[in-house]
Amino acid sequence: MHALIDFFSTDYGILSALVLATTIGMLVFYISYFMKHIRQDTEAAEQAARAAAGRSA
């Protein structure tokens, strides 16, 4: 219990909480960013494959 009190009431505890929150926020941002671009690249590759198949047929 004393550790939680120190964590939320001391300067080093609050800075640690801010670092943890920032790290988790960055994790969420990067996962969503990468998934968005993976989805876009997959769609672009599928369209290119369809276009290439249409030209060869």
PQR file with spaces between the fields and no chain letter, atoms N, CA, C, O and H, PARSE charges and radii, in Angstrom:
ATOM       1  N    MET     1       0.821   -1.195    0.000 -0.4000 1.5000
ATOM       2  CA   MET     1       0.000    0.000    0.000 -0.0000 2.0000
ATOM       3  C    MET     1       0.863    1.257    0.000  0.5500 1.7000
ATOM       4  O    MET     1       0.534    2.258   -0.636 -0.5500 1.4000
ATOM       5  N    HIS     2       1.960    1.181    0.718 -0.4000 1.5000
ATOM       6  CA   HIS     2       2.862    2.324    0.766 -0.0000 2.0000
ATOM       7  C    HIS     2       3.455    2.616   -0.619  0.5500 1.7000
ATOM       8  O    HIS     2       3.691    3.772   -0.970 -0.5500 1.4000
ATOM       9  H    HIS     2       2.227    0.368    1.234  0.4000 1.0000
ATOM      10  N    ALA     3       3.690    1.563   -1.395 -0.4000 1.5000
ATOM      11  CA   ALA     3       4.230    1.751   -2.751 -0.0000 2.0000
ATOM      12  C    ALA     3       3.247    2.520   -3.628  0.5500 1.7000
ATOM      13  O    ALA     3       3.660    3.379   -4.406 -0.5500 1.4000
ATOM      14  H    ALA     3       3.498    0.624   -1.110  0.4000 1.0000
ATOM      15  N    LEU     4       1.952    2.226   -3.514 -0.4000 1.5000
ATOM      16  CA   LEU     4       0.950    2.955   -4.290 -0.0000 2.0000
ATOM      17  C    LEU     4       0.871    4.422   -3.868  0.5500 1.7000
ATOM      18  O    LEU     4       0.710    5.309   -4.706 -0.5500 1.4000
ATOM      19  H    LEU     4       1.615    1.528   -2.882  0.4000 1.0000
ATOM      20  N    ILE     5       0.982    4.662   -2.588 -0.4000 1.5000
ATOM      21  CA   ILE     5       0.960    6.042   -2.091 -0.0000 2.0000
ATOM      22  C    ILE     5       2.173    6.799   -2.642  0.5500 1.7000
ATOM      23  O    ILE     5       2.045    7.934   -3.101 -0.5500 1.4000
ATOM      24  H    ILE     5       1.112    3.941   -1.907  0.4000 1.0000
ATOM      25  N    ASP     6       3.352    6.162   -2.592 -0.4000 1.5000
ATOM      26  CA   ASP     6       4.551    6.788   -3.165 -0.0000 2.0000
ATOM      27  C    ASP     6       4.401    7.005   -4.662  0.5500 1.7000
ATOM      28  O    ASP     6       4.827    8.033   -5.189 -0.5500 1.4000
ATOM      29  H    ASP     6       3.455    5.240   -2.219  0.4000 1.0000
ATOM      30  N    PHE     7       3.800    6.045   -5.346 -0.4000 1.5000
ATOM      31  CA   PHE     7       3.665    6.112   -6.798 -0.0000 2.0000
ATOM      32  C    PHE     7       2.833    7.313   -7.226  0.5500 1.7000
ATOM      33  O    PHE     7       3.154    7.965   -8.219 -0.5500 1.4000
ATOM      34  H    PHE     7       3.454    5.210   -4.918  0.4000 1.0000
ATOM      35  N    PHE     8       1.782    7.608   -6.495 -0.4000 1.5000
ATOM      36  CA   PHE     8       0.891    8.692   -6.889 -0.0000 2.0000
ATOM      37  C    PHE     8       1.112   10.002   -6.141  0.5500 1.7000
ATOM      38  O    PHE     8       0.436   10.990   -6.429 -0.5500 1.4000
ATOM      39  H    PHE     8       1.522    7.078   -5.688  0.4000 1.0000
ATOM      40  N    SER     9       2.039   10.034   -5.190 -0.4000 1.5000
ATOM      41  CA   SER     9       2.206   11.265   -4.416 -0.0000 2.0000
ATOM      42  C    SER     9       3.617   11.839   -4.459  0.5500 1.7000
ATOM      43  O    SER     9       3.841   12.928   -3.931 -0.5500 1.4000
ATOM      44  H    SER     9       2.588    9.231   -4.956  0.4000 1.0000
ATOM      45  N    THR    10       4.561   11.157   -5.059 -0.4000 1.5000
ATOM      46  CA   THR    10       5.915   11.705   -5.136 -0.0000 2.0000
ATOM      47  C    THR    10       6.214   12.132   -6.570  0.5500 1.7000
ATOM      48  O    THR    10       5.554   11.697   -7.514 -0.5500 1.4000
ATOM      49  H    THR    10       4.380   10.273   -5.488  0.4000 1.0000
ATOM      50  N    ASP    11       7.211   12.983   -6.710 -0.4000 1.5000
ATOM      51  CA   ASP    11       7.548   13.453   -8.050 -0.0000 2.0000
ATOM      52  C    ASP    11       8.051   12.325   -8.934  0.5500 1.7000
ATOM      53  O    ASP    11       7.685   12.268  -10.108 -0.5500 1.4000
ATOM      54  H    ASP    11       7.746   13.336   -5.943  0.4000 1.0000
ATOM      55  N    TYR    12       8.869   11.434   -8.417 -0.4000 1.5000
ATOM      56  CA   TYR    12       9.368   10.327   -9.229 -0.0000 2.0000
ATOM      57  C    TYR    12       8.273    9.313   -9.532  0.5500 1.7000
ATOM      58  O    TYR    12       8.319    8.655  -10.572 -0.5500 1.4000
ATOM      59  H    TYR    12       9.167   11.480   -7.464  0.4000 1.0000
ATOM      60  N    GLY    13       7.303    9.175   -8.661 -0.4000 1.5000
ATOM      61  CA   GLY    13       6.181    8.283   -8.932 -0.0000 2.0000
ATOM      62  C    GLY    13       5.275    8.820  -10.026  0.5500 1.7000
ATOM      63  O    GLY    13       4.839    8.077  -10.905 -0.5500 1.4000
ATOM      64  H    GLY    13       7.265    9.710   -7.816  0.4000 1.0000
ATOM      65  N    ILE    14       4.995   10.109   -9.969 -0.4000 1.5000
ATOM      66  CA   ILE    14       4.131   10.729  -10.981 -0.0000 2.0000
ATOM      67  C    ILE    14       4.830   10.716  -12.337  0.5500 1.7000
ATOM      68  O    ILE    14       4.188   10.464  -13.356 -0.5500 1.4000
ATOM      69  H    ILE    14       5.349   10.713   -9.255  0.4000 1.0000
ATOM      70  N    LEU    15       6.137   10.985  -12.364 -0.4000 1.5000
ATOM      71  CA   LEU    15       6.872   10.915  -13.627 -0.0000 2.0000
ATOM      72  C    LEU    15       6.884    9.489  -14.174  0.5500 1.7000
ATOM      73  O    LEU    15       6.792    9.293  -15.386 -0.5500 1.4000
ATOM      74  H    LEU    15       6.658   11.190  -11.536  0.4000 1.0000
ATOM      75  N    SER    16       6.995    8.516  -13.314 -0.4000 1.5000
ATOM      76  CA   SER    16       6.932    7.123  -13.761 -0.0000 2.0000
ATOM      77  C    SER    16       5.561    6.814  -14.359  0.5500 1.7000
ATOM      78  O    SER    16       5.470    6.134  -15.381 -0.5500 1.4000
ATOM      79  H    SER    16       7.070    8.676  -12.330  0.4000 1.0000
ATOM      80  N    ALA    17       4.512    7.303  -13.737 -0.4000 1.5000
ATOM      81  CA   ALA    17       3.162    7.092  -14.267 -0.0000 2.0000
ATOM      82  C    ALA    17       3.008    7.761  -15.623  0.5500 1.7000
ATOM      83  O    ALA    17       2.383    7.197  -16.522 -0.5500 1.4000
ATOM      84  H    ALA    17       4.586    7.856  -12.907  0.4000 1.0000
ATOM      85  N    LEU    18       3.573    8.969  -15.785 -0.4000 1.5000
ATOM      86  CA   LEU    18       3.510    9.653  -17.077 -0.0000 2.0000
ATOM      87  C    LEU    18       4.278    8.892  -18.155  0.5500 1.7000
ATOM      88  O    LEU    18       3.823    8.800  -19.295 -0.5500 1.4000
ATOM      89  H    LEU    18       4.080    9.427  -15.055  0.4000 1.0000
ATOM      90  N    VAL    19       5.428    8.353  -17.802 -0.4000 1.5000
ATOM      91  CA   VAL    19       6.208    7.566  -18.762 -0.0000 2.0000
ATOM      92  C    VAL    19       5.436    6.310  -19.160  0.5500 1.7000
ATOM      93  O    VAL    19       5.387    5.958  -20.339 -0.5500 1.4000
ATOM      94  H    VAL    19       5.797    8.427  -16.875  0.4000 1.0000
ATOM      95  N    LEU    20       4.841    5.640  -18.191 -0.4000 1.5000
ATOM      96  CA   LEU    20       4.047    4.445  -18.502 -0.0000 2.0000
ATOM      97  C    LEU    20       2.857    4.786  -19.397  0.5500 1.7000
ATOM      98  O    LEU    20       2.579    4.067  -20.357 -0.5500 1.4000
ATOM      99  H    LEU    20       4.881    5.926  -17.233  0.4000 1.0000
ATOM     100  N    ALA    21       2.162    5.863  -19.094 -0.4000 1.5000
ATOM     101  CA   ALA    21       1.003    6.265  -19.902 -0.0000 2.0000
ATOM     102  C    ALA    21       1.438    6.639  -21.313  0.5500 1.7000
ATOM     103  O    ALA    21       0.768    6.283  -22.282 -0.5500 1.4000
ATOM     104  H    ALA    21       2.387    6.446  -18.314  0.4000 1.0000
ATOM     105  N    THR    22       2.553    7.352  -21.436 -0.4000 1.5000
ATOM     106  CA   THR    22       3.062    7.731  -22.754 -0.0000 2.0000
ATOM     107  C    THR    22       3.459    6.502  -23.560  0.5500 1.7000
ATOM     108  O    THR    22       3.166    6.415  -24.752 -0.5500 1.4000
ATOM     109  H    THR    22       3.098    7.640  -20.648  0.4000 1.0000
ATOM     110  N    THR    23       4.120    5.563  -22.914 -0.4000 1.5000
ATOM     111  CA   THR    23       4.546    4.340  -23.596 -0.0000 2.0000
ATOM     112  C    THR    23       3.344    3.534  -24.076  0.5500 1.7000
ATOM     113  O    THR    23       3.344    3.031  -25.199 -0.5500 1.4000
ATOM     114  H    THR    23       4.358    5.634  -21.946  0.4000 1.0000
ATOM     115  N    ILE    24       2.341    3.410  -23.250 -0.4000 1.5000
ATOM     116  CA   ILE    24       1.137    2.667  -23.645 -0.0000 2.0000
ATOM     117  C    ILE    24       0.407    3.409  -24.759  0.5500 1.7000
ATOM     118  O    ILE    24      -0.104    2.786  -25.689 -0.5500 1.4000
ATOM     119  H    ILE    24       2.341    3.818  -22.337  0.4000 1.0000
ATOM     120  N    GLY    25       0.357    4.732  -24.670 -0.4000 1.5000
ATOM     121  CA   GLY    25      -0.258    5.518  -25.734 -0.0000 2.0000
ATOM     122  C    GLY    25       0.473    5.359  -27.059  0.5500 1.7000
ATOM     123  O    GLY    25      -0.157    5.244  -28.110 -0.5500 1.4000
ATOM     124  H    GLY    25       0.772    5.238  -23.914  0.4000 1.0000
ATOM     125  N    MET    26       1.804    5.351  -27.012 -0.4000 1.5000
ATOM     126  CA   MET    26       2.586    5.148  -28.223 -0.0000 2.0000
ATOM     127  C    MET    26       2.353    3.756  -28.792  0.5500 1.7000
ATOM     128  O    MET    26       2.282    3.584  -30.008 -0.5500 1.4000
ATOM     129  H    MET    26       2.316    5.444  -26.158  0.4000 1.0000
ATOM     130  N    LEU    27       2.235    2.767  -27.923 -0.4000 1.5000
ATOM     131  CA   LEU    27       1.968    1.400  -28.360 -0.0000 2.0000
ATOM     132  C    LEU    27       0.649    1.333  -29.124  0.5500 1.7000
ATOM     133  O    LEU    27       0.582    0.734  -30.197 -0.5500 1.4000
ATOM     134  H    LEU    27       2.292    2.907  -26.935  0.4000 1.0000
ATOM     135  N    VAL    28      -0.386    1.938  -28.582 -0.4000 1.5000
ATOM     136  CA   VAL    28      -1.699    1.946  -29.241 -0.0000 2.0000
ATOM     137  C    VAL    28      -1.616    2.682  -30.574  0.5500 1.7000
ATOM     138  O    VAL    28      -2.160    2.214  -31.573 -0.5500 1.4000
ATOM     139  H    VAL    28      -0.331    2.425  -27.710  0.4000 1.0000
ATOM     140  N    PHE    29      -0.939    3.833  -30.599 -0.4000 1.5000
ATOM     141  CA   PHE    29      -0.813    4.604  -31.827 -0.0000 2.0000
ATOM     142  C    PHE    29      -0.076    3.812  -32.895  0.5500 1.7000
ATOM     143  O    PHE    29      -0.543    3.731  -34.031 -0.5500 1.4000
ATOM     144  H    PHE    29      -0.496    4.213  -29.787  0.4000 1.0000
ATOM     145  N    TYR    30       1.066    3.226  -32.553 -0.4000 1.5000
ATOM     146  CA   TYR    30       1.855    2.502  -33.542 -0.0000 2.0000
ATOM     147  C    TYR    30       1.124    1.270  -34.062  0.5500 1.7000
ATOM     148  O    TYR    30       1.199    0.971  -35.253 -0.5500 1.4000
ATOM     149  H    TYR    30       1.445    3.292  -31.630  0.4000 1.0000
ATOM     150  N    ILE    31       0.424    0.558  -33.199 -0.4000 1.5000
ATOM     151  CA   ILE    31      -0.329   -0.609  -33.666 -0.0000 2.0000
ATOM     152  C    ILE    31      -1.402   -0.175  -34.655  0.5500 1.7000
ATOM     153  O    ILE    31      -1.551   -0.791  -35.711 -0.5500 1.4000
ATOM     154  H    ILE    31       0.362    0.801  -32.231  0.4000 1.0000
ATOM     155  N    SER    32      -2.147    0.872  -34.334 -0.4000 1.5000
ATOM     156  CA   SER    32      -3.198    1.328  -35.253 -0.0000 2.0000
ATOM     157  C    SER    32      -2.588    1.877  -36.540  0.5500 1.7000
ATOM     158  O    SER    32      -3.131    1.643  -37.620 -0.5500 1.4000
ATOM     159  H    SER    32      -2.026    1.373  -33.476  0.4000 1.0000
ATOM     160  N    TYR    33      -1.484    2.594  -36.452 -0.4000 1.5000
ATOM     161  CA   TYR    33      -0.818    3.153  -37.623 -0.0000 2.0000
ATOM     162  C    TYR    33      -0.328    2.039  -38.548  0.5500 1.7000
ATOM     163  O    TYR    33      -0.565    2.086  -39.755 -0.5500 1.4000
ATOM     164  H    TYR    33      -1.042    2.784  -35.575  0.4000 1.0000
ATOM     165  N    PHE    34       0.347    1.048  -37.991 -0.4000 1.5000
ATOM     166  CA   PHE    34       0.864   -0.050  -38.803 -0.0000 2.0000
ATOM     167  C    PHE    34      -0.261   -0.872  -39.414  0.5500 1.7000
ATOM     168  O    PHE    34      -0.180   -1.266  -40.578 -0.5500 1.4000
ATOM     169  H    PHE    34       0.539    1.011  -37.010  0.4000 1.0000
ATOM     170  N    MET    35      -1.305   -1.134  -38.641 -0.4000 1.5000
ATOM     171  CA   MET    35      -2.422   -1.924  -39.173 -0.0000 2.0000
ATOM     172  C    MET    35      -3.117   -1.179  -40.314  0.5500 1.7000
ATOM     173  O    MET    35      -3.511   -1.796  -41.304 -0.5500 1.4000
ATOM     174  H    MET    35      -1.370   -0.814  -37.695  0.4000 1.0000
ATOM     175  N    LYS    36      -3.269    0.132  -40.187 -0.4000 1.5000
ATOM     176  CA   LYS    36      -3.880    0.939  -41.248 -0.0000 2.0000
ATOM     177  C    LYS    36      -3.064    0.848  -42.528  0.5500 1.7000
ATOM     178  O    LYS    36      -3.622    0.646  -43.606 -0.5500 1.4000
ATOM     179  H    LYS    36      -2.949    0.634  -39.383  0.4000 1.0000
ATOM     180  N    HIS    37      -1.753    0.996  -42.417 -0.4000 1.5000
ATOM     181  CA   HIS    37      -0.905    0.969  -43.603 -0.0000 2.0000
ATOM     182  C    HIS    37      -0.759   -0.439  -44.180  0.5500 1.7000
ATOM     183  O    HIS    37      -0.633   -0.594  -45.394 -0.5500 1.4000
ATOM     184  H    HIS    37      -1.300    1.160  -41.540  0.4000 1.0000
ATOM     185  N    ILE    38      -0.775   -1.450  -43.343 -0.4000 1.5000
ATOM     186  CA   ILE    38      -0.757   -2.822  -43.840 -0.0000 2.0000
ATOM     187  C    ILE    38      -2.019   -3.075  -44.651  0.5500 1.7000
ATOM     188  O    ILE    38      -1.958   -3.676  -45.724 -0.5500 1.4000
ATOM     189  H    ILE    38      -0.878   -1.324  -42.356  0.4000 1.0000
ATOM     190  N    ARG    39      -3.163   -2.620  -44.145 -0.4000 1.5000
ATOM     191  CA   ARG    39      -4.437   -2.795  -44.851 -0.0000 2.0000
ATOM     192  C    ARG    39      -4.408   -2.060  -46.192  0.5500 1.7000
ATOM     193  O    ARG    39      -4.844   -2.609  -47.203 -0.5500 1.4000
ATOM     194  H    ARG    39      -3.212   -2.132  -43.273  0.4000 1.0000
ATOM     195  N    GLN    40      -3.901   -0.828  -46.211 -0.4000 1.5000
ATOM     196  CA   GLN    40      -3.829   -0.056  -47.454 -0.0000 2.0000
ATOM     197  C    GLN    40      -2.899   -0.712  -48.467  0.5500 1.7000
ATOM     198  O    GLN    40      -3.224   -0.774  -49.653 -0.5500 1.4000
ATOM     199  H    GLN    40      -3.547   -0.382  -45.389  0.4000 1.0000
ATOM     200  N    ASP    41      -1.748   -1.200  -48.016 -0.4000 1.5000
ATOM     201  CA   ASP    41      -0.807   -1.846  -48.928 -0.0000 2.0000
ATOM     202  C    ASP    41      -1.368   -3.154  -49.470  0.5500 1.7000
ATOM     203  O    ASP    41      -1.134   -3.501  -50.628 -0.5500 1.4000
ATOM     204  H    ASP    41      -1.484   -1.149  -47.052  0.4000 1.0000
ATOM     205  N    THR    42      -2.104   -3.878  -48.639 -0.4000 1.5000
ATOM     206  CA   THR    42      -2.724   -5.126  -49.093 -0.0000 2.0000
ATOM     207  C    THR    42      -3.756   -4.834  -50.169  0.5500 1.7000
ATOM     208  O    THR    42      -3.800   -5.525  -51.187 -0.5500 1.4000
ATOM     209  H    THR    42      -2.294   -3.596  -47.699  0.4000 1.0000
ATOM     210  N    GLU    43      -4.585   -3.821  -49.958 -0.4000 1.5000
ATOM     211  CA   GLU    43      -5.588   -3.460  -50.959 -0.0000 2.0000
ATOM     212  C    GLU    43      -4.923   -3.002  -52.252  0.5500 1.7000
ATOM     213  O    GLU    43      -5.385   -3.359  -53.336 -0.5500 1.4000
ATOM     214  H    GLU    43      -4.549   -3.260  -49.132  0.4000 1.0000
ATOM     215  N    ALA    44      -3.858   -2.228  -52.163 -0.4000 1.5000
ATOM     216  CA   ALA    44      -3.149   -1.758  -53.358 -0.0000 2.0000
ATOM     217  C    ALA    44      -2.527   -2.927  -54.113  0.5500 1.7000
ATOM     218  O    ALA    44      -2.557   -2.953  -55.343 -0.5500 1.4000
ATOM     219  H    ALA    44      -3.483   -1.939  -51.282  0.4000 1.0000
ATOM     220  N    ALA    45      -1.967   -3.886  -53.396 -0.4000 1.5000
ATOM     221  CA   ALA    45      -1.364   -5.053  -54.045 -0.0000 2.0000
ATOM     222  C    ALA    45      -2.430   -5.908  -54.717  0.5500 1.7000
ATOM     223  O    ALA    45      -2.207   -6.434  -55.807 -0.5500 1.4000
ATOM     224  H    ALA    45      -1.942   -3.865  -52.397  0.4000 1.0000
ATOM     225  N    GLU    46      -3.590   -6.052  -54.074 -0.4000 1.5000
ATOM     226  CA   GLU    46      -4.674   -6.825  -54.690 -0.0000 2.0000
ATOM     227  C    GLU    46      -5.181   -6.137  -55.954  0.5500 1.7000
ATOM     228  O    GLU    46      -5.461   -6.805  -56.948 -0.5500 1.4000
ATOM     229  H    GLU    46      -3.772   -5.625  -53.188  0.4000 1.0000
ATOM     230  N    GLN    47      -5.301   -4.813  -55.929 -0.4000 1.5000
ATOM     231  CA   GLN    47      -5.738   -4.082  -57.118 -0.0000 2.0000
ATOM     232  C    GLN    47      -4.705   -4.205  -58.238  0.5500 1.7000
ATOM     233  O    GLN    47      -5.075   -4.348  -59.403 -0.5500 1.4000
ATOM     234  H    GLN    47      -5.074   -4.270  -55.121  0.4000 1.0000
ATOM     235  N    ALA    48      -3.438   -4.153  -57.905 -0.4000 1.5000
ATOM     236  CA   ALA    48      -2.386   -4.296  -58.908 -0.0000 2.0000
ATOM     237  C    ALA    48      -2.398   -5.701  -59.501  0.5500 1.7000
ATOM     238  O    ALA    48      -2.182   -5.874  -60.701 -0.5500 1.4000
ATOM     239  H    ALA    48      -3.137   -4.037  -56.959  0.4000 1.0000
ATOM     240  N    ALA    49      -2.646   -6.694  -58.670 -0.4000 1.5000
ATOM     241  CA   ALA    49      -2.704   -8.069  -59.169 -0.0000 2.0000
ATOM     242  C    ALA    49      -3.905   -8.261  -60.083  0.5500 1.7000
ATOM     243  O    ALA    49      -3.806   -8.949  -61.099 -0.5500 1.4000
ATOM     244  H    ALA    49      -2.821   -6.554  -57.695  0.4000 1.0000
ATOM     245  N    ARG    50      -5.047   -7.654  -59.731 -0.4000 1.5000
ATOM     246  CA   ARG    50      -6.232   -7.746  -60.590 -0.0000 2.0000
ATOM     247  C    ARG    50      -5.982   -7.042  -61.918  0.5500 1.7000
ATOM     248  O    ARG    50      -6.384   -7.536  -62.971 -0.5500 1.4000
ATOM     249  H    ARG    50      -5.127   -7.095  -58.906  0.4000 1.0000
ATOM     250  N    ALA    51      -5.321   -5.897  -61.869 -0.4000 1.5000
ATOM     251  CA   ALA    51      -5.036   -5.155  -63.094 -0.0000 2.0000
ATOM     252  C    ALA    51      -4.068   -5.931  -63.980  0.5500 1.7000
ATOM     253  O    ALA    51      -4.222   -5.955  -65.202 -0.5500 1.4000
ATOM     254  H    ALA    51      -4.994   -5.496  -61.014  0.4000 1.0000
ATOM     255  N    ALA    52      -3.071   -6.564  -63.366 -0.4000 1.5000
ATOM     256  CA   ALA    52      -2.102   -7.357  -64.137 -0.0000 2.0000
ATOM     257  C    ALA    52      -2.783   -8.580  -64.742  0.5500 1.7000
ATOM     258  O    ALA    52      -2.472   -8.972  -65.867 -0.5500 1.4000
ATOM     259  H    ALA    52      -2.945   -6.544  -62.374  0.4000 1.0000
ATOM     260  N    ALA    53      -3.699   -9.175  -64.009 -0.4000 1.5000
ATOM     261  CA   ALA    53      -4.412  -10.355  -64.516 -0.0000 2.0000
ATOM     262  C    ALA    53      -5.351   -9.935  -65.658  0.5500 1.7000
ATOM     263  O    ALA    53      -5.547  -10.698  -66.604 -0.5500 1.4000
ATOM     264  H    ALA    53      -3.951   -8.857  -63.096  0.4000 1.0000
ATOM     265  N    GLY    54      -5.923   -8.749  -65.578 -0.4000 1.5000
ATOM     266  CA   GLY    54      -6.803   -8.245  -66.634 -0.0000 2.0000
ATOM     267  C    GLY    54      -6.057   -7.946  -67.914  0.5500 1.7000
ATOM     268  O    GLY    54      -6.597   -8.129  -69.005 -0.5500 1.4000
ATOM     269  H    GLY    54      -5.764   -8.129  -64.810  0.4000 1.0000
ATOM     270  N    ARG    55      -4.811   -7.482  -67.794 -0.4000 1.5000
ATOM     271  CA   ARG    55      -4.019   -7.154  -68.976 -0.0000 2.0000
ATOM     272  C    ARG    55      -3.526   -8.414  -69.687  0.5500 1.7000
ATOM     273  O    ARG    55      -3.398   -8.439  -70.911 -0.5500 1.4000
ATOM     274  H    ARG    55      -4.372   -7.333  -66.908  0.4000 1.0000
ATOM     275  N    SER    56      -3.251   -9.467  -68.895 -0.4000 1.5000
ATOM     276  CA   SER    56      -2.703  -10.685  -69.500 -0.0000 2.0000
ATOM     277  C    SER    56      -3.804  -11.570  -70.093  0.5500 1.7000
ATOM     278  O    SER    56      -3.517  -12.469  -70.883 -0.5500 1.4000
ATOM     279  H    SER    56      -3.355   -9.446  -67.901  0.4000 1.0000
ATOM     280  N    ALA    57      -5.035  -11.324  -69.724 -0.4000 1.5000
ATOM     281  CA   ALA    57      -6.113  -12.183  -70.216 -0.0000 2.0000
ATOM     282  C    ALA    57      -6.595  -11.807  -71.584  0.5500 1.7000
ATOM     283  O    ALA    57      -7.500  -12.448  -72.117 -0.5500 1.4000
ATOM     284  H    ALA    57      -5.268  -10.594  -69.083  0.4000 1.0000
